[in-house]
């Protein structure tokens, strides 16, 4: 009996780690995904027919998005990185970065990682938004 109870305590953390803490479909092949905590929220690309993995696009801590069929707009906290440029999985919540992701549902996962504009400051984001012709109707919704 003690062995069964011990086994359950060992399996519970493993079972809880399956799946995502947060998953929301945005548009087409694009999703908001948080694997372990909501601080790790990222816009991901996932082609369902391929049974492929979710591919992160921003690599930042997304906290607000807006989208239509053509563009996804992202507000995220900047990821802190070590001296080699590797993310520390911690974020600077005093610095907001902005991204513009053109929606393209026909690309490969590796292409989706490169298919973005940003990270921008708010001022540079607004300039790029106008340059790309992103609709003013897209507004940010906080997550």
N, C-alpha and C positions, 0 to 999 in steps of 0.2 A: 504494500500500500504506500509506504514511504517513497518507494521508487517511482510509482505512478505520479504522485504529487510532485516530486522533484522534477520529473520529466516535463510535467505541465508548466512549471515555473521556467524551465529552460526554453520551452517552445513558444510561450506567450510573447516574448520580445521579438522572436523571429516572425511570428504570424503578424504582429503589429507593424513590422517594417515593410510588409508587402503593400504595393499600391502607393498612392500619393496622399499627402496630407490635404492637398487642394488640387482640383482639376476643373477647369471651365473651358468649354469650347467657345472660341471667339468667332472665327469665320473660316470657311474652307478647311484647309489642313493646319490651322493655327489654334493653339491652346494656351491657356495659362496653367502652368504646372508648378507645384511646390512639392518637392520630394520628402524632405524631413520636417521643415518648419516653414511658415509663411514668409519668413525673412528670405528664404531661398527662391521666392517666386520668380519665374522666368517665362517669357513668351517662347513657346516651343513649336517646332514644325513636326507633323506626324502624318505620313501617308498611310491611311488605314488599310488599303488594299495590299500593301506590301508587308503588312505585319511587322513594320519597322519600329525601331526605338524612337522615342521623342528626342528631338535634337534642339538643344537650347540655342537661342539666338542672341540675347543681350548679354548674358553672363553677369547680370546685375540683380539687385533686389527690387523687383518691380512692385510699385505700390499704387499705380493708377494707369488705366488704359482707356483709349477711345478708338473706335474703328468703324469702318464701313467695308464695302466689298473691294475697295481698292487699296486702302492703307490702314495700318495699325500704328497708333501713336502711343508712346510709352514714356512714363515718368518712373525713374528708378533711382535708388541710392547707389552711389559709387562703391564698387567693390574695392576693398583694401587688398593690396598685393605685396608679396615679399620682394626681395631684391632681384629675383629672377623673373618677376612678372606673373607669378602663379597666385591665383586668388586664395586668400586666407579664409574664405567663407565668413567674413565679417564685413560690415558695410558702414560707410560714413554717412550717417543719417542727417548730417548738416549740409550735404552736397547732393543736389538733384541733377541727374543727367537725363537728357531727352533723346529718344530714338524715333525714327520714322522707318517703318517696315512696309515696303510695297508688297501687296498680296500677290503671290504667284503660286498657284496650286499645282503646277506641272513640273516643278524643279525637284532635284534630288536633295537629300538631307544636307549634304556638304555645301551645296549651293545656297541653301536657306540660311546657313550660318553667315555667309558673306553678303547676303541680300538685305542690307540694312544701311541706314544713314545714321551716324551718331557714334559715339556719345557727343551731344551738344550741350552748351549752356542754353539757358532759356532764350536769350537774344539770338544766338546762331540758329537755334531750332526754328524760331519764327521766320527767319530769313529763308531757310531751306524749305520750310513748309510752303511758303508763297512760291518759291522757285519751282517746286514740284507740282504745284497746283492742287495741294491737299485741301479738301473742302473745309470751310469754316464751320460746317454743321457738326463735325466730329468734335465731341467734347470729352474731357477726361472724367472717368468714374473711379473714385477711390475704392480700393479693394479692402 
